[in-house]
Amino acid sequence: MVIKSAYSFGVNFLDAAQSFPESIMSSKRARFYGVRVTMGQEATMALLMEERVRTARLSVFSISVLPGLRGIIVVEAESPHLVQRASTGLKHVRGLMKGSMDFSELERFIAPRPVVELVEVGDLVEITGGPFVGMRGRVLEVDKTKGEVKVEITEAAYPLPVTISADYIRVVREESG
């Protein structure tokens, strides 16, 4: 069994007994199920679920905490009742999501696209880092090779174009048209 915790600064494997793609191939019947938990308690609940899986020797292949899925733990198991047994009675567990998930649905959370690929000229963005944190602006240019975006701050008294890293922006509204 593997517990994975993927954060923005890398992927940490708490138990590297087998890798993620191998666990998918280990059982053709294995599916992914979502367990709803209190936000911020994902890693703690994943560790407690791991302990239960090990002691009860349940047929659970992986437990994953993905950065884009706040409040959800993804569990790979043969059936939902195994996930239910692993999570029932834990303090911060809110329940099991209905149905199962395909790997294609989870792929975008495992390997997210860089922000610079999502930003287009004309988008309204919020600056999340640097001296202009909290300000909003409109994208003037996108340099995908350098990973930089030229933003015109809309909250300034006069047009103020600033070039910042694409990692320091969040798209608020996309320009349609």
N, C-alpha and C positions, 0 to 999 in steps of 0.2 A: 504494500500500500504506500502511496505517496501523498504527502501533503505539500502543496505548492502555495506559495504566497508571492504573487507578482506585484511589485510596486514600481513606481516611476524610476527608481534608481537601480532596477535590476530584478532578476528572478532569484528568489532564495528557495532552495530545496531543503526542507526540514528533515526529510528522510529520503535519501537518494537511492533507494533499493531498485527502482526502475524509472525510466524516463517517461515523459508524458506520451509521446507517440507510441511507445511500446505498450503502455497501459491500454491505449485505444485498441491496439491489435490483439491484446491478450484474450479478449472475449468478444465474439461477434455479437453477443446478446447484450453487452453492456451499454447502458444509456446514461445520459447526464440528467441529474435532477437538481432543482434549486431548493435550498433551505433558507427561509426568511429568518433573519436574526435582527437584533437591535443594531442600529448603525454604530460603527466604532467597535463592535464586539466580535467582528468576523474572525479575526485570528485566534482569539481566546476560545471561541466556540469550536473552531476547526480543530484545535488541539484537544479539547475535551471529547469531541466526536472521534478523533483518532484513538484516544485511550479506550473508548467504548468498543470501537471496531476491533482493536487488538485483543482486549480481554474476552469479548464474545466471539471472536474469530468469524466475523461477518465477511461476506464476500463483497467487500467494497474495494475498488481498485485505486481510486484517488479522491482526495478532498482538496479543492482549490479555492483560494481567495483571490479574486481578480479585481484590479483597481477600478475599473469602470462600472462594476456592479456593487454599489454600496448597499449594505444590508442583505446581501445574498451570498451564500456559500454554494459552490457547485460541487456536487458529489457524483462520482462515476460508480455505478453499481449495476447489478443484474436486474434488480427490481425495486420498486419504490418502498416496499415494506421493509427492506434492509436499511434504507435511508431513514425511514420512520423509527426503526429500532435504535439506530445510532443517535438520533436527535431528540427523542421523546424525553421530557422531564428536565431538560437543561434550561436554566433560568432565562437566558436571553433568546431562546429559540421561539419564534413566533408561528412556525408551522412550515409545512411542505407546500411548494408551489404545485399547482395542478399540471399534470402532463410532464412530458420529458422534453429535453432540448437536444437538438442536433449539434454536431461539432461545428458545422458551418455557422450557426448562430453565435457560438462562443469565440470563433476565430478572430473577430474584430476586437475583442477584449484582450485576447492573448497577445496578439501582435498588432497594436493600434497603428494607424497611419500617422506620420508626423504632421504637426499642426500646419507647417508651411505648405503642405499639399492640399489642405482643406481651405485655406484662405485664398480669396480672389479679390481683385481690384474692385473697390466700391463697397466692400463689406464693412459693417459697423462692428468695431472690436472694443474690448475693454482691456486695458493694460494691467497685468497682474504682477509685474516686477519692475524694479528699477526706480528712478526718481519720479516717474510719472504714474506710479501705481494708483489704481482706482479711477483714472481718467479714461474717457472714451474718445474714440477717433475713427476716422474713415481711412481705409487702406488706399494708398496712392500707387504703390509699386510693390511687387513681390519678387524677391531674388531667391529662387529655390536652390541655387548652387551654394550660396553663402548661408541660407537659412535665415535671412533677414527680411523685414517688412518695413516699408516706409509708410508711416501713419501721420495723418494731419489731425492734430488734437482739436476736437470740436468745442471743448470747454474753454479754450483760450480766447482772449479778447481779439486777437488777430491770428491769421493762418500760421500755424506753427508745425511745420513738417519735421518729424523725428524718425530716425532709422533705429529700429530695435530688433532684437532677436525674436524669432517667431515663437520661441518657447515662453516668452513673456506676454503673450496675448491670448485672449479667449474670444471667439466669435460670438457676438451678441445677436446680430441679425444679418442674414445673407442678403445681398442685393439681388432682387429678381429682375430678370429682363435680359 
